[in-house]
């Protein structure tokens, strides 16, 4: 897991955090589908939760069940997907702050 990054947060309300979380989930899902054949996935859950306290906290949960083994290292793909989601969110926050 990456250490916290201070990007200096833009002002976010609950709805904006909800939209960012949904888009982060979509980004992670797309990342996974680029690495694992979609037809091999029986069930997949991607959940991103944003909480604002003194800082913005991101929690990413990913679960994948495959119909058949494809030779992919699922744990590694899940870790990469979570890091990708975190990086994606960091970049969006930087863009929002710049605007």
Secondary structure, 3 states (H helix, E strand, C coil): CCCCCCCCCCCCCHHHHHHHHHHHHHHHHHHHHCCCCHHHEEEEEEEEEEEECCCEEEEEEEEEEECCCCCCCHHHHHHHHHHHHHHHHHHHHHHHHHC
